[in-house]
């Protein structure tokens, strides 16, 4: 498949997602490379129609002449055009119940469906993701949760109300971070590195896990835990990282000492549902608990952190967790911690996250979309071709059929 006419579609989900696959400047760059780009009109994008027009990008309502239509989130069924090719995050490959009808419509309308999540290089590494921005915003929101927990008058402007990251960083730079603040972070992938960026930019010192537990500090500090700091084998044998990641069963959490020492926990890890919980309700009832805020950036409901009772929203990002009962309570209530569990954090900085995502799309993916796909990147990311599931995703047949009900 080689696509020469690219269209950026208007995001149609509710609440609206303001991110874009390519910024106006990136569209212009693609056009200078000989790619025909058109953008569908949208009143909600973080980049306005006028910004695209200023870059000589055609803004139109009608994209019927496009070979490939690119969006960010799932496309509402009423917006899907038959016999077209689409690239977006479909959230179907794990048979997510909410999107069975979407995949059924894709097949019924003879659509070719590519998924951002499935775009990988020859080593199997994803080449597109918004994860870093979840970490960047999630760490910022942890300080907002700290304010909310203390019942303080908010000094930090919500990230989604900031024009961009520069404004957000400016607010945090002026925030009076307690000198004795201790933060623990789990996960050192894209999400974790985004969170570390936010902490580093305000001068919070990173220390080793051992130093974090054992030493006093002259200022705010954070530590990053790897698997061997979070889990141990239940049989007492030495921890084997490769074996753990292959199958986490037969392990237990050794995280509680960090929960007792830290004031804020930034959860940025990937969690395998076969593995043990990291922080249980019983751990949270420990009289020695130091935590006041849990920012569950990974946001696995029913997952490894028992205080994550539900996901929260950009508009209402915090919930109170009563330690004694394990139930939700008002934020800042006595005997509680404050939980941040927003599950679409990159949407809070749509201009910055779009710019980063678009750069990767333009550099890593566009040559394969518009030219020979010698590495098979596009083929690997194709769930359906002209209304037929590809061989790798044939297992979704029963799932898609169920979307007919």
Order of alpha helices (4+ residues) and beta strands (2+ residues): beta-alpha-beta-alpha-beta-beta-beta-alpha-beta-alpha-alpha-beta-alpha-beta-alpha-beta-alpha-beta-alpha-beta-alpha-beta-alpha-beta-beta-beta-beta-alpha-alpha-alpha-beta-beta-alpha
